Amino acid sequence: MSQLSMFDTEKQLEKIYEINDFLPKLSGLVDFEHFRPLIDQARPVKPQPKARKKPYNNVLVCKVLVLKYLYNLSDEQTKLQIRDRLSFQHFLGLTRADKIPVSF
């Protein structure tokens, strides 16, 4: 089995978005970073000792919750769909190599 290149991934996304372009349209309409101060206020990041893992970005968690709500997914289905769907990963700004948020 050959490895996917960055261009193969982009071609796949183009094909996906020809069929369903909802998530890129949503990304273009909503600047989630604009909500960071409000999100950070609602979900403060607790300082962690250096040995512990870095907490997830609050905007990323917010976008995961948006996907969960829009697609009516359970926590387990949300994790599975993020891991499985290229369009979800692209919407979240993740790559195949990134860790998937495990708790929302």
C-alpha positions in Angstrom: 0.0 0.0 0.0 1.4 3.4 -1.0 1.5 6.4 1.3 -0.8 9.4 0.7 0.9 12.6 -0.2 -0.3 16.0 0.8 -1.6 16.4 -2.8 -3.6 13.2 -2.6 -5.3 14.5 0.6 -6.1 17.7 -1.1 -7.6 15.9 -4.1 -9.7 13.8 -1.8 -11.0 16.9 0.0 -11.8 18.5 -3.3 -13.9 15.5 -4.3 -15.6 15.4 -0.9 -16.4 19.1 -1.1 -17.8 18.7 -4.6 -20.5 16.5 -3.1 -20.9 18.3 0.3 -19.4 21.7 0.8 -21.1 22.5 4.1 -18.1 22.5 6.4 -15.9 24.7 4.3 -18.8 27.1 3.9 -19.3 27.1 7.7 -15.5 27.8 8.2 -15.7 30.7 5.8 -18.8 32.2 7.5 -17.7 31.7 11.1 -14.4 32.9 12.5 -14.2 30.7 15.5 -11.1 32.5 16.7 -13.3 35.6 17.2 -15.0 33.7 20.0 -11.8 32.7 21.8 -12.1 35.2 24.7 -15.6 34.1 25.4 -14.8 30.4 25.1 -11.7 30.9 27.3 -13.8 32.6 29.9 -16.4 29.8 29.9 -13.7 27.0 29.9 -10.6 28.3 31.7 -7.4 26.4 31.1 -5.9 25.2 34.3 -2.2 25.4 34.6 -0.7 21.9 34.3 2.6 20.6 35.7 5.2 20.3 33.0 5.1 16.5 33.0 1.3 16.5 32.2 0.0 16.7 28.7 -0.9 20.0 27.2 -4.7 20.8 27.4 -6.6 21.0 24.2 -7.1 24.3 22.5 -10.5 25.7 23.6 -11.4 26.8 20.0 -10.7 23.2 18.8 -13.0 21.8 21.6 -15.7 24.3 20.6 -15.5 23.2 17.0 -15.7 19.5 18.0 -18.9 20.4 20.0 -20.3 22.1 16.9 -19.7 18.9 14.8 -21.2 16.8 17.6 -24.3 19.0 17.7 -24.7 19.4 13.9 -24.3 15.7 13.2 -26.1 14.5 16.4 -23.2 12.3 17.5 -22.4 10.7 20.8 -19.0 11.2 22.4 -17.7 7.9 21.0 -19.2 8.5 17.6 -17.6 12.0 17.6 -14.2 10.6 18.2 -14.7 7.9 15.6 -15.9 10.3 13.0 -13.1 12.8 13.6 -10.6 9.9 13.2 -12.4 8.5 10.1 -13.6 11.6 8.2 -11.1 13.8 6.3 -13.6 16.6 6.1 -14.0 16.7 9.9 -10.2 16.7 10.4 -9.9 19.5 7.9 -12.6 21.6 9.6 -10.9 21.1 12.9 -7.4 21.9 11.5 -6.1 18.5 12.3 -4.0 16.1 10.4 -4.0 12.3 10.4 -1.0 12.4 12.8 -2.6 14.7 15.4 -4.2 13.5 18.6 -8.0 13.4 18.6 -9.6 15.2 21.6 -10.9 12.5 23.9 -13.0 14.6 26.2 -15.2 17.6 25.4 
